[in-house]
Each structure stands twice: as C-alpha cells, then as structure tokens.
Amino acid sequence: MLKKAKEVAVLDDAHIGDIRGAFGTIKEGDVARRKNWWHRFRTLLAILGPGLIVMVGDNDAGAFSTYAQAGQNYGTTLLWTLALLIPVLYVNQEMVLRLGAVTGVGHARLILERFGKFWGAFSAIDLFVLNALTIVTEFIGITLALDFLGIPKLLGVAAAAALVMLAVSTGDFRKFERFSLVLVFGSLLLVPLLLMVHPPAAQIGRDFLIPGLPEGGKFSDVMLLIIGIVGTTVAPWQLFFQQSYVIDKRVTPRFISYERADLWLGIALVIIGAIAIIAVSAATFAGSPDFGNFQDAGAVASAIANTHGRLAGVLFAVTLLDASLIGAAAVSLSTAYAVADVLSLKHSLHRKPTDAKAFYAVYGLLIAGAAALVLIPGVPLGLLTNAVQTLAGVLLPSASVFLLLLCNDKAVLGPWVNSRITNLFTGVIVSVLVMLSIILTAAVMWPDISGRVITWILAGGSAAGAVVTVAAQFFGQRTRRDRVPADPAVSKALRNHWRMPPLHQLKPLSLSATHRLWMGVLRAYLLVAVGMVIYKVFELATG
C-alpha cells in the first residue's frame, strides 16, 4: 500500500511533490504505466540529473591533475585502472541512489540514527573537513585555467565564486539542474580535443582492456598514483551528494530503474573524460624532455598548446575550468545537505535562501572561504591538494562500510536490501579499499616504502578481506534459512511503493558481536590514520 507523505521519513516537506527536472516534469502520484518507448524516454529525460552530475562532477580539478599526471609520467599504461573502476562506481552509487529514493533521508543522518552519535558526528565532521579542502582544490584548478587563458586571477576567481553561489541560490531546483547539466555537457569538449591530438586508438584500446605496469617506473610511485586514481574517481562526497540530491529531486522507488540509467550515462561520460585526459597528456609528452616530470594541470595546458596549437590548449583549459566549477558546486552542496540533514534543518533547492538560511549559509561560506584562500599569497596550495588525496583515501573505506551495512538493514530498505551477489562484490571492494587506504597512509609516513612491502600488504590484506567477506555471507545465509521466504508476487507489487517509515518508528539496529568488533577496529584505525596524516601535513607545512 502506498504510504502517505506524513507516514514516510522525509525530513523536509519540500522533498515531496512533483519531479521538476531539467528536461521534464513528472507529477506527484504518477503511477501510470510507461507503455511505449516515447513515454519511457520522456520519463528518463525528467529523471536525468543526479547520476550525470555526481559522475561528471567527480572529473574535477583533482581528477584532471591525477589523470594528467598518469598520462605525462606513464603514458597510457594505467588506462586499465579506469576499466576496473566502472563496476565499483556503479555498485557504490547504485546503493546510495536506492537509499535516497527509498528512505528520503540523507546518508549522514541515516548513519547517525542507525549507528549512534559517534559515527554520525564522525561522518558529518570528516565530510565537512575533507570537502572544505576539496573545494579549495577546485579553486586551485580555476586559477590554473584562468592563468592559461590570460584572465586576471582576482577577477576570475571572484566571478567563478559568484556564479556558483548564484546558480544554487535561485530557490528553483530546475534552474540549478539546468546550470549543472550545461557544465556536464561542457565536459564533452574533451572529445574534440582528443580528436585534434589523435593519439593512437589501438594503443588506447589495448591499455584500457589489458592491465600492465609502466616499464622503468618505480613500483611504489606507480602504486601511489593508482591509489590516487582510485581516490579521485571514487570519492566519499559522491555518496552523500547523490543520496541527498535524489531526495531533493523527489525521486521515489518507482523511478529507480530510470535513475540507474542516468547513473550509467554519467559513468560513460566520466570514463570518456578520464581516457581523453590521460591519452592527450600521454601523446603531448611522449618523447619530450618533460615526460615523467609532471608539474600541474596548467603546465599540461601550456604543453598541449605548444605541441598541438593554441586552440587545443584552450579546450583543455576551458574543460578544466568547467570541471572545477561543477566540482565546487557539487562538493559544497553535498556538505550543506549533510550538515542540515543531521541537524534537522530545512535543506532543499526548492526553497529560497530566506526559507533555508543555514543550508545556504553553509554552502556560501564554503565557496567564499575556498575562493579567498587561493587568493592569499604564500598558501601551500600543493600541500593542500596532497592532503585532500590522502584524507580521501583514508576515509573512503569507512564510508563504504556504512553504505554496505545500511543497504542490508531491512528496517531501512525493506524489499530493496542488497542481494547476496551485491554483498559479496561490495565486500571484496571494501577489503581492497581498506588495503589501499593502509598503503596510502604508510606511504605518507614512510615515503621510501618498498614495492615488495606494498605488494604484500595489498595481496595479503585483500585476500584476507575477501575470505572474511565470503565467510560472513555464508554463515549469514545459514542463519537466515529458517526464515519464511517472501512471496515474489507480493514483493514485486510492493517494491515500487515501499518507503522507509519515520525514523522514530524504526526498530533499533541490532549489530552482531562480529560487527561491533570490526567497527571498533575501524574506529581505532581511522583515529590512528587521520592522526598520522595530520601530523605529516603539519610536519611538511613547518619544514
């Protein structure tokens, strides 16, 4: 039975109503069957947005820097990492879009309600700090693009900050989504750039499909760059952003299949963009004295202009600027959503700034603070960029762990809980992410760590994590054998209308002793790892 709005857990009543997407409207309560392809296509157009924005927003300034570094230092030999990340991207983001559509409650608030104040506060605080630093890197990207294009830094940064703040502050969800999708499609300028540079297509295809390591590269450096690619492609802010944005767009379980299609389109665009950046950088520096000596994305734009003409350099700089703008908007919005969600404040782009003052204030202060910081002479911008990458790598496993636990919480997702296959795959992913996080933390503390040590940590830890995951699923399945199986017909009839009840009606979450043990281990690791990173950053900053 379809629950009434007041019987579901939606925390802001602005999240209930018509879906007013950039390319169409779906009325609240629309339960009509989509009988033909045209009707289904129009529905998809109305739903498009969350997946495209979160994925293309992840090809931000940090991603440009990481991908360009991979291309300049190692050619196209690391393209295969992108192919491996496609299923990781889909599984992680599909789980959060499902959580958003079914629960109507943001990611940080669900963690607070289901796992307690410590983890709720930790998720909100670490997201705020990490996102604040990430937004600074977006404005670093803006300054690099402006410098190449010959636009005064002060004027350009101020204009960029004003544009991003105005786009969010209209009180009209559709206007923001249209602004964001203009930036999304602007990222496609990388395609004509790729055609202008025309790197060898056969080599790109081979390196994308066949894993390999660059010859002559120091193994520990290569592994750290691979971890950087993972960290910049699968970032914690994405989880929080897409769940909250799906809620704000008013997407319900009935339209989850369309939202999955939107996600696949976003993944296609982000992979195309990443391949283009790596391939263009590789072709630009192949055989040159600067091969293997990455500096920054601005230097890459200059090299592209010198090698392939001014127009090619301009296209690279414009797409860097475009990526930095959409990244700044999406990362700031994910933070404002999370803070307001945890504090039970109004948090919707359907509201005017006067009707959701705290929500818009968080957003505006993050943008203004980041813009001001990059304009201050002497600020160690390179150190901030490295700190962001390191912290993202350290914090990503914890976000994935809670995502997996929430998607197995029947009180939260009901008939939409994870399948056994999804749990197995995600469990293996989490174990690998934990190992990458440990390697990254170790490399920050001990820069001369050997390739052999990295290999042992990665192989041994990932194998142990995979064994634990499979065992947990096996024993969990055995404990569920005595349960009465659900009626498939009833489940299918209810899935499209099932919503999580209000938070106060949920039964308390009962964690097993094993779960509590591993969460304790996770807490200890995070405290130690974050402390080590802070110490190392302080040490580098003070010389």
C-alpha positions in Angstrom: 0.0 0.0 0.0 1.3 3.5 -0.9 2.2 5.3 2.3 1.0 8.9 2.7 3.7 11.6 2.8 3.3 12.1 6.6 4.0 8.3 7.1 7.4 8.3 5.5 10.7 9.5 6.8 11.2 12.6 4.6 12.6 15.3 6.9 11.9 18.3 4.7 8.4 18.6 3.2 10.0 20.4 0.2 11.3 17.0 -0.8 7.7 15.9 -1.5 5.9 16.9 -4.7 6.3 16.9 -8.5 9.7 15.9 -10.0 10.7 19.1 -11.9 13.8 18.0 -13.7 15.9 20.0 -16.2 14.2 18.3 -19.2 10.7 17.5 -17.9 8.1 17.1 -15.1 6.6 14.1 -13.5 3.5 14.8 -11.4 3.4 13.5 -7.8 1.4 10.3 -7.6 2.0 9.5 -11.3 1.6 5.7 -11.3 0.7 5.3 -15.0 2.5 2.5 -16.9 5.0 3.6 -19.5 3.5 1.8 -22.4 5.8 2.8 -25.3 9.4 3.9 -25.9 8.5 7.6 -26.3 6.7 7.7 -22.9 9.7 5.9 -21.3 12.2 8.3 -23.0 10.3 11.4 -21.7 10.3 9.9 -18.2 14.1 9.3 -18.5 14.6 12.9 -19.6 12.7 14.1 -16.5 14.8 11.9 -14.2 18.2 12.7 -15.7 20.5 14.7 -13.5 21.7 13.1 -10.3 23.9 10.4 -11.9 25.2 12.7 -14.6 26.1 15.5 -12.1 27.7 13.3 -9.5 29.8 11.4 -12.0 31.0 14.3 -14.2 31.5 16.4 -11.0 34.0 13.7 -10.0 36.1 14.6 -13.0 37.0 17.8 -11.2 40.2 19.7 -10.7 41.8 16.9 -8.6 40.9 14.4 -11.2 42.3 16.5 -14.0 45.6 16.7 -12.1 45.7 13.0 -11.3 44.8 11.8 -14.8 47.2 14.3 -16.5 50.0 13.1 -14.2 49.3 9.5 -15.2 49.5 10.4 -18.9 52.5 12.6 -18.6 54.5 10.3 -16.4 53.5 6.8 -17.7 51.7 7.3 -21.0 48.5 5.3 -21.4 49.7 2.2 -19.5 47.4 2.9 -16.5 44.2 3.2 -18.5 43.1 -0.2 -17.4 42.5 1.1 -13.8 39.6 3.1 -15.2 38.0 -0.1 -16.7 38.3 -1.8 -13.3 36.6 1.1 -11.6 33.5 1.0 -13.7 31.7 -1.7 -11.7 33.0 -0.1 -8.4 31.4 3.2 -9.4 28.1 1.6 -10.4 27.7 -0.6 -7.3 28.6 2.2 -4.8 26.4 4.9 -6.5 23.5 2.5 -7.2 23.3 1.7 -3.5 23.1 5.4 -2.5 20.5 6.2 -5.1 18.5 3.3 -3.8 18.9 4.6 -0.2 17.8 8.1 -1.3 14.7 7.0 -3.2 13.5 4.5 -0.6 14.3 6.3 2.6 14.0 10.1 1.9 16.8 10.6 4.5 20.4 11.7 3.8 23.4 9.5 4.2 24.9 11.3 7.3 21.5 11.3 9.1 21.0 7.5 8.5 24.4 6.8 9.9 23.6 8.9 13.0 20.3 7.2 13.6 21.4 3.6 13.0 25.0 3.6 14.3 24.9 6.2 17.1 26.3 9.7 17.8 30.0 8.9 17.5 29.7 7.6 13.9 27.1 10.2 13.0 29.3 13.1 14.2 32.4 11.5 12.7 30.7 11.1 9.2 29.5 14.7 9.3 32.7 16.3 10.6 35.1 14.3 8.4 32.9 15.1 5.3 32.9 18.8 6.2 36.7 19.0 6.6 37.5 16.8 3.6 35.0 18.7 1.4 36.2 22.1 2.5 39.8 21.1 1.4 38.4 19.6 -1.8 36.7 22.8 -2.7 40.0 24.6 -2.3 41.5 22.3 -4.9 38.6 23.2 -7.2 39.6 26.8 -7.0 43.2 25.9 -7.5 42.0 24.3 -10.8 40.1 27.5 -11.6 43.2 29.7 -11.0 45.3 27.4 -13.2 42.8 27.6 -16.0 42.4 31.4 -15.7 46.2 31.8 -15.7 46.5 30.0 -19.1 43.5 31.9 -20.6 45.0 35.2 -19.5 42.2 36.2 -17.2 43.2 38.2 -14.1 43.2 35.9 -11.1 41.3 38.1 -8.7 38.5 38.9 -11.1 38.2 35.4 -12.4 38.1 33.7 -9.0 35.5 36.2 -7.7 33.4 35.8 -10.8 33.6 32.0 -10.5 32.6 32.0 -6.9 29.7 34.4 -7.6 28.4 32.2 -10.5 28.5 29.0 -8.4 26.7 30.7 -5.5 24.0 32.4 -7.7 23.3 29.1 -9.5 22.4 27.4 -6.2 20.5 30.3 -4.6 17.6 30.8 -7.0 15.1 28.8 -5.0 14.4 26.9 -8.2 15.6 23.3 -8.3 15.2 23.1 -12.1 17.4 26.2 -12.7 20.2 24.7 -10.7 19.9 21.4 -12.5 20.0 23.1 -15.9 23.0 25.1 -14.9 24.8 21.8 -13.8 23.9 19.9 -16.9 25.3 22.7 -19.1 28.6 22.2 -17.3 28.1 18.4 -17.7 27.8 18.7 -21.5 30.6 21.3 -21.5 32.9 18.5 -20.3 32.4 16.9 -23.7 34.8 19.5 -25.2 37.4 16.9 -24.3 36.2 14.8 -27.2 37.1 17.3 -30.0 40.4 17.8 -28.1 41.1 14.1 -28.3 40.3 14.1 -32.0 42.6 17.1 -32.6 45.5 15.4 -30.8 44.6 11.9 -32.2 46.7 9.6 -30.0 47.0 6.0 -31.3 43.5 4.5 -30.9 44.8 0.9 -30.9 47.2 1.6 -28.1 44.4 3.3 -26.0 42.1 0.3 -26.6 44.8 -2.2 -25.6 45.9 -0.4 -22.5 42.3 0.2 -21.4 41.5 -3.6 -21.6 44.8 -5.2 -20.7 46.4 -4.5 -17.3 50.0 -3.6 -17.2 52.6 -1.5 -15.4 54.9 1.1 -17.0 58.4 -0.1 -17.8 61.1 1.5 -15.7 58.7 3.2 -13.3 59.4 2.9 -9.5 56.8 0.4 -8.3 55.9 2.4 -5.1 55.3 5.6 -7.1 53.2 3.7 -9.6 51.1 2.2 -6.9 50.6 5.5 -5.2 49.4 7.0 -8.4 47.0 4.1 -8.9 45.7 4.7 -5.5 45.3 8.4 -6.4 43.3 7.4 -9.5 41.0 5.3 -7.3 40.7 8.0 -4.7 39.8 10.7 -7.2 37.4 8.5 -9.1 35.6 7.0 -6.1 35.3 9.9 -3.6 33.4 10.0 -0.3 31.5 13.1 -1.2 29.8 11.3 -4.1 27.9 9.0 -1.7 26.5 11.9 0.3 25.7 14.1 -2.7 23.8 11.6 -4.8 21.7 10.3 -2.0 20.6 13.8 -0.9 20.2 15.1 -4.5 17.9 12.1 -5.4 15.8 13.0 -2.3 15.7 16.7 -3.2 14.7 15.8 -6.8 11.8 13.8 -5.3 12.7 10.6 -7.0 10.7 7.7 -5.5 11.3 3.9 -5.7 9.1 3.7 -8.8 11.7 5.5 -10.9 14.8 3.8 -9.6 15.3 1.9 -12.9 15.4 5.3 -14.7 17.9 6.7 -12.2 20.1 3.7 -12.8 20.1 4.5 -16.5 21.0 8.1 -15.6 23.9 6.7 -13.5 25.2 4.6 -16.4 25.2 7.7 -18.6 27.2 9.6 -16.0 29.7 6.7 -15.7 30.1 6.6 -19.5 30.9 10.4 -19.6 33.3 10.2 -16.7 35.3 7.4 -18.2 35.4 9.0 -21.6 36.7 12.2 -20.0 39.3 10.4 -18.0 40.5 8.5 -21.0 40.7 11.7 -23.0 42.8 13.5 -20.3 45.3 10.6 -19.9 45.6 10.0 -23.7 46.0 13.6 -24.6 48.6 14.1 -21.9 50.5 10.9 -23.0 50.5 12.0 -26.7 51.7 15.5 -25.8 54.7 14.5 -23.7 55.7 11.3 -25.5 59.4 11.6 -26.4 59.7 15.0 -24.8 62.2 16.0 -22.0 59.2 16.7 -19.7 57.9 13.1 -20.0 57.8 11.8 -16.4 58.1 15.3 -14.8 54.5 16.3 -14.0 54.1 19.8 -12.6 50.4 20.7 -12.6 47.4 20.9 -14.9 48.3 24.4 -16.0 51.6 23.3 -17.3 49.9 20.5 -19.2 47.6 23.0 -20.9 50.7 25.1 -22.0 52.4 22.0 -23.3 49.3 21.0 -25.3 49.2 24.5 -26.8 52.8 24.4 -27.7 52.6 20.9 -29.3 49.1 20.9 -30.9 48.2 24.5 -31.2 46.6 27.3 -29.1 43.0 26.0 -29.7 43.9 22.6 -28.2 45.4 24.3 -25.1 42.3 26.5 -24.8 40.0 23.5 -24.9 42.0 21.8 -22.2 41.9 24.9 -20.0 38.2 25.5 -20.6 37.3 21.9 -19.7 39.5 22.3 -16.6 37.6 25.4 -15.6 34.2 23.7 -16.4 35.2 20.7 -14.3 36.3 22.9 -11.4 33.0 24.8 -11.4 30.8 21.7 -11.3 33.1 20.1 -8.7 32.9 23.2 -6.5 29.1 23.3 -6.8 28.5 19.5 -6.2 31.0 19.1 -3.3 29.7 22.2 -1.5 26.1 21.1 -1.9 26.9 17.6 -0.6 28.3 19.3 2.6 25.3 21.6 3.0 22.9 18.7 2.6 24.7 16.6 5.2 25.1 19.3 7.8 21.4 20.4 7.5 20.2 16.8 7.4 22.0 15.8 10.6 20.8 19.0 12.4 17.2 18.6 11.1 17.3 21.9 9.2 15.5 22.8 6.0 17.7 21.7 3.1 16.2 21.9 -0.3 17.0 23.7 -3.5 13.2 24.1 -3.9 13.4 26.7 -1.1 14.5 30.3 -1.3 17.6 31.3 0.7 15.4 33.2 3.1 13.5 30.0 3.8 16.6 27.8 4.4 19.1 30.2 5.8 21.5 27.8 7.4 21.6 25.4 4.4 22.5 28.2 2.0 24.9 29.8 4.5 27.0 26.6 4.8 27.1 26.4 1.0 28.0 30.0 0.5 30.7 30.1 3.3 32.4 27.1 1.8 32.6 28.6 -1.6 33.7 32.1 -0.3 36.3 30.6 2.1 37.9 28.5 -0.6 37.9 31.4 -3.1 39.5 33.6 -0.5 42.1 31.1 0.5 43.5 30.6 -3.0 44.0 34.3 -3.4 46.1 34.6 -0.3 49.9 34.8 -1.3 52.1 32.0 0.2 49.3 29.5 1.0 50.8 26.0 0.3 48.2 25.0 -2.3 50.2 21.9 -3.4 50.3 20.7 0.2 46.5 21.1 0.5 46.0 19.1 -2.7 48.1 16.3 -1.4 46.3 16.4 1.9 42.9 16.1 0.2 44.0 13.0 -1.8 45.4 11.3 1.3 42.4 12.0 3.5 40.1 10.8 0.8 42.0 7.6 0.6 41.9 7.1 4.4 38.2 7.9 4.8 36.7 6.1 1.8 36.7 2.6 3.4 34.6 3.8 6.4 32.1 5.4 4.1 31.9 2.1 2.1 31.5 0.0 5.2 28.5 2.1 6.4 27.0 2.1 3.0 27.1 -1.7 2.9 25.6 -2.1 6.4 22.8 0.4 5.6 21.9 -1.5 2.4 21.5 -4.7 4.4 19.3 -3.0 7.1 15.8 -4.3 6.4 14.2 -1.7 8.6 15.7 0.9 6.3 15.3 -0.6 2.9 12.7 -3.4 3.3 12.4 -5.2 0.0 15.2 -3.1 -1.5 18.0 -4.6 0.6 21.1 -5.8 -1.2 21.2 -9.2 -2.9 23.7 -11.8 -1.9 25.8 -11.2 -5.0 25.9 -7.4 -4.4 27.1 -8.0 -0.8 29.8 -10.4 -2.0 31.1 -8.0 -4.6 30.9 -4.9 -2.4 32.6 -6.8 0.5 35.5 -7.6 -1.7 35.7 -3.9 -2.9 35.7 -2.7 0.7 38.5 -5.0 1.6 40.6 -3.8 -1.3 39.8 -0.1 -0.4 40.9 -0.8 3.1 44.2 -2.2 1.9 44.7 0.8 -0.5 44.0 3.1 2.4 46.6 1.4 4.6 49.2 1.6 1.8 48.5 5.3 1.2 48.8 6.0 4.9 52.0 4.1 5.2 53.5 5.8 2.1 52.7 9.2 3.6 54.6 8.3 6.8 57.4 6.3 5.1 58.0 7.8 1.6 60.7 5.2 0.8 58.4 2.2 1.4 59.4 -0.6 -1.0 57.4 -2.1 -3.7 57.6 -5.6 -2.1 56.0 -4.3 1.1 53.2 -2.6 -0.9 52.6 -5.9 -2.8 52.4 -7.9 0.4 50.0 -5.5 2.1 47.8 -5.3 -1.0 47.8 -9.0 -1.8 47.7 -10.4 1.7 45.2 -7.9 3.1 42.8 -8.1 0.1 42.8 -11.9 0.1 42.1 -12.0 3.9 39.3 -9.5 3.4 37.8 -11.5 0.6 37.9 -14.7 2.7 36.2 -12.9 5.6 33.5 -11.5 3.2 32.7 -14.8 1.7 32.6 -16.5 5.1 30.3 -13.8 6.6 27.9 -14.2 3.7 28.0 -18.0 4.0 27.2 -18.0 7.7 24.8 -15.2 7.4 22.9 -17.2 4.8 22.8 -20.2 7.1 21.3 -18.2 9.9 18.6 -17.0 7.5 17.5 -20.4 6.3 14.8 -20.8 8.9 13.0 -17.6 7.7 9.9 -17.8 5.7 10.7 -16.8 2.1 8.9 -13.7 0.8 6.2 -14.1 -1.7 7.7 -12.9 -5.0 4.4 -11.6 -6.3 3.7 -9.6 -3.2 7.3 -8.3 -3.1 7.1 -7.1 -6.7 3.8 -5.4 -6.1 5.1 -3.5 -3.0 8.6 -2.6 -4.1 7.6 0.4 -6.2 5.7 1.9 -3.4 7.6 0.8 -0.3 9.1 3.7 1.6 11.0 3.7 4.9 8.7 4.7 7.8 9.6 7.7 10.0 12.9 7.4 11.8 11.3 7.2 15.3 9.3 4.2 14.2 12.3 2.1 13.2 13.3 -0.8 15.4 16.7 -0.2 16.9 19.6 -1.7 14.9 20.9 -4.9 16.4 24.6 -5.4 15.5 26.2 -8.8 16.0 29.3 -9.2 18.2 31.4 -9.6 15.0 30.1 -6.3 13.5 30.8 -4.5 16.8 34.3 -5.9 16.8 35.1 -4.8 13.3 33.5 -1.4 13.8 35.8 -1.0 16.9 38.8 -1.9 14.7 37.7 0.5 12.1 37.3 3.3 14.6 40.8 2.7 16.0 42.3 2.6 12.5 40.7 5.8 11.4 41.8 7.7 14.6 45.4 6.5 14.1 45.5 7.0 10.3 43.9 10.5 10.4 46.2 11.5 13.3 49.2 10.3 11.3 48.1 12.3 8.2 47.6 15.4 10.3 51.0 15.0 11.8 52.7 14.5 8.5 50.9 17.5 6.9 51.9 19.7 9.9 55.5 18.5 9.6 55.7 19.3 5.9 54.0 22.7 6.4 56.5 23.7 9.1 59.5 22.3 7.2 
